[in-house]
Amino acid sequence: MNLEKPAEPKKKFSIEIPEIFRPIERVSSVRSFLYWNIVDDAIEEGENRGPEMTAGLDANSATTNGAPGKKTDDGVFTVSVTGAYENDGFKGDGGGNPHKPPRELTDEEASQQGKFKMSTKEKWRILKNVTAISCAFMIQFTAFQGTANLQSSINAKDGLGTLSLSSIFAALVVSCIFVPSFLIKRLTVKWTLCLSMLCYAPYIASQFYPRFYTLIPCGIIVGIGAAPMWASKATYLTQVAGVYAKLTDQAVDAIIVRFFGFFFLAWQTAELWGNLISSLVLSNPHGTDAGTTDYDLCGANFCASISNSDETSAVASSELFEIMSIYLACIIVAVILIVILVDPLSRYGERQRRNSAVELTGIQLLSATFIQLKKPYQQLLIPMTIYIGVEQAFISADFTQSYVSCAMGVNNVGFVMICFGVVNAICSLLFGSVMKYVGRVPIMILGISVHAAVQIFLLLWRPHPDNPLLFFMASGLWGVGDAVWQTQVNGLYGALFRRNKEAAFSNYRLWESVGFVVAYAYSTQLCARMKLYVQLAILVFGFLLYCVVEIHHMRKLRKQKIKEKRAAELAAKRQAAIDQEPETTDDEKDDIDDEIIVTHL
């Protein structure tokens, strides 16, 4: 008895595979055979397959995830596979289940977390603040430098004018040690700046009644206010330069020097405006007579004397009143500019900067400047900083007296100093912009080369009124060197001591004031030749120590870059090792992957 069930005719169903996948089918013949048997079974039981690929036996269409298919005359189903497959694992990533974006921090919350929010448009506001401070200092020192340049003329009796200038710098030395850090911590940078600038007003007002008991105390007030004024200015420019560099994605050092360059461009023009105002107002300035006829005693051979100590001022009281009124108004305008146009530094992270530092006691605040002296960089920069004060005192007092006044007459001093101020201002702006392309070291080398060459020239030159161009050339080249020191050394302090700006710039003003005091101290005791020798020695010694600072700083930065490079290389090697590891073999997972690929086709 034949128990075998007669075979029923079975309808053949096939799905055409594109030619490009024929090699895959031949290579994986066993896998393909199993797969198509599964498909045949699925087609026979297609009614219960739901959203899977189904093909009914008695239907003229097939569906793949709802996509219609058609049957040909040969019994071959053409199935559309353009429909997508739902993946429940990714539901909600798109618009199906939107999430509320995280709430932005408020200014108070950001401040508590040590952060502050900033827009890229803030860079224009920063430039406005830098411009306002620069213009305020220009107006301020138009009044002060104009008054200082007249002291030897309008207050020549008993050397009162020179003595008042000495009291300013002596008080400045003491102020640099104790006042800036304490005052800035209490009043913040902006209001410290305003109060310090107001300290110049009494000295200008005392010129209406110049006596020992009026000029000297007012000069001491100027010295006390000068240190926190310069420290707060430098702190403000350095802080906003860091923010500006972050907003514009530029190097911080270059931005600091650029801001200082723009500042000193405006500040140095005060020499021009101060001399111009005094020249226009004073119709009969003291000492308009020509210099001595014995030119061999001028220049490097000139030795200071006090023969004019009994001379009185030839400036009329009405003219003196007029010019001092103009200068006093300049002080008031400068303070108003700071109050109205300059934003508080808290807008640019002053609160975070102050909170990040350890809160000091009153005694520690007073000794912050001394603590700064413990740093090796600060110690190495002291001679260079002293030289800045010495060279400024020389050009404003000794050069004008020993060379210009002696050979050409006092009436030409203002014009020669205008040349110095104009060249100094132009170079301050130029060096601030060029620094980002060539670096600080080449500009510093230019500074020492120019000043050393000018001083050697002054040692050999015998000034004579028949060669007026040489006077302007010497003052202009001196302005080139001074622009280098003012921009680059200030920028160097800001770059090296970012965490202790107030104490660092207090030290800068301290040792610069020491240079002024030293220069004024030996001014009446030494001849011009010896002064030039002393200056050359300080310049060379200070520059050598500056080179030590730069070399050590460059090595430190190079080591830091090497360390960062090694860390990056190590991370890259680790990633490469992970990428080269062989994948784990999982036959079941591979079958699923192949099925997914074929199904999508």
C-alpha positions, 0 to 999 in steps of 0.5 A, a space after each residue: 500500500 502506497 502511503 505516500 501522499 500524491 504530490 500536489 502541483 505547487 505554484 512557483 514564486 520567485 523574486 527577481 534579484 538585481 544583477 549586481 547582487 548575483 555574485 553575492 547570491 552565488 557566494 552565499 548559496 547556502 545562506 540564500 537557499 535557507 533565506 528563500 525557503 523562509 520567504 516561500 513559507 512567508 508567502 504561503 502564510 502571508 495572511 498572518 505576517 502583518 507589516 512584514 513582506 507578504 505575497 498572497 497566493 491568490 492575489 494580484 498584488 503584494 505588499 511590503 510595509 504597505 507598498 503595493 506589488 504586481 504579479 506578472 503573467 509568468 507568476 513572478 511577483 514584482 515587489 516594491 521595496 521603496 517603503 521604509 521600515 519603522 524602527 521603534 528604537 528611534 521614535 521620539 528623536 525627531 518631531 514626534 516627541 520634541 524636548 524643551 531646550 535647556 534654560 539659559 543661565 541668568 546673569 546672576 546664576 552665571 556669575 555664581 558659577 564663575 561665568 559671564 555671558 558675552 555676545 560677539 557684538 561686544 567687541 565693538 563695545 570693548 573698542 569703545 571703552 578702550 577709546 574712551 580711556 585713551 582719550 581721557 588719558 590724553 586730555 588728562 596728560 595734556 594738562 599735566 605734562 603742559 604744567 610740568 614742562 612749565 615748572 622750571 620756567 614759571 616756578 624757577 625761584 628756589 627751584 620750587 618747580 623742580 622740587 614739586 616734580 620730585 615730590 610727585 615721583 617720591 610719593 609715587 614710589 610709596 603709593 606703588 607699594 601700598 595703594 593700588 591693590 587696596 584701592 582697586 579691591 575696595 572701589 573696583 577698577 572704574 571708580 579707582 580710575 575716576 578718583 585717581 584722576 581727580 587727584 591731579 586737579 589740586 596740583 593744577 589749581 595750586 599753580 594759581 598760588 605757587 608756594 612751598 606749602 601749596 605745591 609740595 602737598 599737592 604734588 604728593 597727592 598727585 603721586 599718591 593718585 598716580 599709582 592706582 590710576 596707572 594700575 587700574 588702567 593697565 588692569 582694565 586694558 589687559 582684562 578686556 583684551 583677554 575678552 576681545 581675544 576670546 571673541 575674535 579668536 586671536 592671540 591674547 598677547 597680540 591683543 594686549 600689545 595692540 590695545 596698549 599701542 593704541 592707548 599710548 598713541 593717544 597718551 603720547 600726543 598729550 606732549 603735542 597738545 600741552 606744548 601747543 596750548 602753552 605756546 599759543 597762550 603764553 605770548 612772552 614765555 620765560 627764556 625766549 632769549 637765545 642760548 649761550 654763545 659758547 657752544 662747547 659747553 653744550 651737549 655732553 659737556 653741559 653741567 647743570 648749575 643753579 645760577 637761575 635759582 633766583 630768577 622769577 617768572 616772566 609769565 604775566 599773571 593773566 596768562 598764567 591764570 588763563 592757561 591753568 584754567 584750560 588745564 584744570 578744565 581738561 582734568 574735569 573733562 577727562 573724569 567725565 569721559 570715564 564716568 559716562 563712556 567707560 563700562 564697569 569692568 564687572 561686565 567683563 569678568 572683574 567679579 569672577 577675576 576677583 572671586 577666583 583669587 584668594 581673599 586677602 586681609 588688609 595687611 596682605 593687600 598692602 603687601 601685595 606689591 612686595 609679594 609680587 617681588 618674589 617672582 623671578 620674572 618680576 625681579 629680572 625686569 626691574 632694571 629694564 623698568 628703571 631705565 624707562 623712568 631714567 630715559 623719560 626724565 632725561 629727554 624731558 629735562 636733561 636733553 632739553 636743557 643740555 642740548 636744545 635750550 643751551 644751543 637754540 634757546 628755550 623758545 625752541 624747546 616746545 617745537 623739539 618736544 612736539 617732534 618727540 611726542 608725534 613720533 612717539 605716538 605714531 610708533 606706539 600705534 605701529 608697534 602695537 599692530 606689527 607685534 602680532 606679525 613679527 613678535 615682541 623680541 624683534 621690536 625690543 631689539 629695535 628699541 635697544 639699538 635705536 636708544 644705544 645709537 642715539 646716546 652714542 651720538 649724543 656723546 659725540 655730537 656738539 650741538 649748534 643752532 646752524 644744524 637744527 635738523 639734528 635736534 629734531 632727529 635726536 628727539 624723534 629717534 628717542 621717541 621711537 625707542 620710548 614707544 618700544 618700551 611703553 608698548 612692549 614692556 607694558 604688554 610683557 607685564 600683562 602677558 606674564 602676570 595675568 593673575 596678579 595684574 594690579 600688583 604687577 603694574 604697581 611694581 611697574 610704576 614703582 620701579 619706573 618712579 625709582 628711575 625718575 627719582 634717581 634721574 632727578 637726584 643726580 640731575 644737578 650733580 652730574 654732567 650730561 656725559 656721565 648721565 649718558 654713561 649711566 643710562 647706557 649701562 642700565 640699558 644694556 644690563 636691563 636688556 640682558 636680563 630681559 633676554 633671560 626672561 624671554 628665553 625662559 618664557 619661550 622654553 616654558 611655552 615650548 615644553 607646554 606645546 610638546 606636552 600637548 603634542 605628546 598627549 594628542 599623539 598618545 590619544 591618536 595611538 589609542 584610537 588607532 589601536 581600538 580601530 585595528 582590533 578585529 571584530 568579534 565573530 557572531 554568525 547569528 548577528 551576521 545572518 541578521 545583517 545579511 537579511 536586512 541588506 537583502 530585504 532593503 533591496 
